[in-house]
Amino acid sequence: MPAVDAAQSMDDTPVGRAVLRLAMVVAFLGGVVLVAITAITVFSVIGRALIPFGLGAIPGDFELVQAGILFAVFSFLPWCHLERGHAVVAIVTDRFPVRLSALAEFLWDVAMLVAAVFVALRLWAGLLDKLGNRESTFILRVPLWLIYSAGLVGAVVFVIAAVYCVARSGRNAVSRQPVPPLSGAGE
C-alpha cells in the first residue's frame, strides 16, 4: 500500500484541517511522553546498576511508565485512524468495485467510531470510579483519576477523528463518482 501524506488523506476543509491539527498535536504530545518515560526507564535501570555507589532506581518508575504508556497509546490512535495507519486486510476488498469499496470503508469507519466511543465511555466510567474512591498509585500516591483523565484526552480526540472519518467516508460512499478509498481497493 503506497504511503499517503496528510494532504492527500484529508479533504481541504477547515474542519478537516482542524481535526488533523488536533490529532497531530496530541500525537506529538504522546511522543514527548514516550521519550520521557524511555528516559525514566533508562535512568532507573542505570540507577539500579549503580546501587553499590549510592544510586538507586527512580521511585515509582513503573507507575510513571504505566501512566505514560496509557497516555501515549491513546494519543496516537486519532492520527493513526485519520491516516489509515491501522491494519487493513484488503485481500477481498481490493477486488471490489470502487463504490462497494467506498461503502465497505464507510462501514469500517462506523465500526471504529463505535469502538472509539465505547473505549472513551469506559475510560470516563473508570475516571469517575477512581475519583469517587480516591484511589491513588501505591508509591507516588498519584490519584488514579488523573491517570485515567490523561488517557481520556486521547480517547476523546480519537472519537472526534472517528466522527470525521465517518463523515468523510460516508460522503464519498454516496457521491456520484466515489474515489477509491484511502485503504483497500484502488491502491
C-alpha positions, 0 to 999 in steps of 0.5 A: 500500500503506497504511503499517503501524506496528510494532504492527500488523506484529508479533504481541504476543509477547515474542519478537516484541517482542524481535526488533523491539527488536533490529532497531530498535536496530541500525537506529538504530545504522546511522543514527548511522553514516550521519550520521557518515560524511555528516559525514566526507564533508562535512568532507573535501570542505570540507577539500579546498576549503580546501587553499590555507589549510592544510586538507586532506581527512580521511585515509582518508575513503573507507575510513571511508565504505566501512566505514560504508556496509557497516555501515549497509546491513546494519543496516537490512535486519532492520527493513526485512524485519520491516516489509515495507519491501522491494519487493513486486510484488503485481500477481498476488498481490493477486488471490489468495485470502487463504490462497494469499496467506498461503502465497505470503508464507510462501514469500517469507519462506523465500526471504529467510531463505535469502538472509539466511543465505547473505549472513551465511555469506559475510560470516563466510567473508570475516571469517575470510579477512581475519583469517587474512591480516591484511589491513588498509585501505591508509591507516588500516591498519584490519584488514579483519576488523573491517570485515567483523565490523561488517557481520556484526552486521547480517547476523546480526540480519537472519537472526534477523528472517528466522527470525521472519518465517518463523515468523510467516508460516508460522503464519498460512499454516496457521491456520484463518482466515489474515489477509491478509498484511502485503504483497500481497493484502488491502491 
